[in-house]
Amino acid sequence: MAETAASGPGMPQLDITTFSNQIFWLVVALVVLYFVMSRVALPRVASVLADRRGAITADIAAAEEYKLKAQDAEDAFKKAEADARAEAQRIVEAAKAEMQEALHAQIAKADAEIAAKSAESEKRIREITANAVEMVAEVSNDVTKDIVAAFDMKADARSVTAAVKAQMKGDA
C-alpha cells in the first residue's frame, strides 16, 4: 500500500496531464472575478471613495469657513478687549483726575485753615508782644521812679515816662 502511494503521480495540481484543464478553469475564474469586481465591487468602492473625497472636501471647506469665523471672532474679541482696556484706562484716568481734584480741594482747604490759624497766631503774638512792651514800659517806669526815689532825687512821672520811652525806642 505504501508502495502504490509512492509510485502514484503525487499532488494532482502538479500532474502535467491536467495542466490544460487547470489553466482553462483558472482563466474562467479570473474572468468571472474580473467582471464581478469591475461591475459590482469596484463601482461600490469608487462610489465610497468619491463620497469620502466629497465629504473630505466639504469638511475642508467647512473647516476653512470655521477658521475664518474663528479669526473674525478672535479679531472681534481682540477689538472688544482693546476697547475694554481703553475704557478701563479712561475710567482710571477719570478716577485719578477726580481724586486729584479732591486732593487739591482738601489741600486748598487745609492751606486756608493753616493761613487762618497762622494769621490768628500772628495777631495773638502781636498782642502779646504789645502787652509785653507795655508791661516792660510800666515796670521800667516803676523801677526808674523807685531808683530816683532811692537816690533822694525828685522826678515827675511825665519826665520818667519820657526817659523810659526814649530808652525803649533806642534813643539814649
Secondary structure, 3 states (H helix, E strand, C coil): CHHHHHHCCCCHHHCHHHHHHHHHHHHHHHHHHHHHHHHHHHHHHHHHHHHHHHHHHHHHHHHHHHHHHHHHHHHHHHHHHHHHHHHHHHHHHHHHHHHHHHHHHHHHHHHHHHHHHHHHHHHHHHHHHHHHHHHHHHHHHHHHHHHHHHCCCCCCHHHHHHHHHHHHHCCC
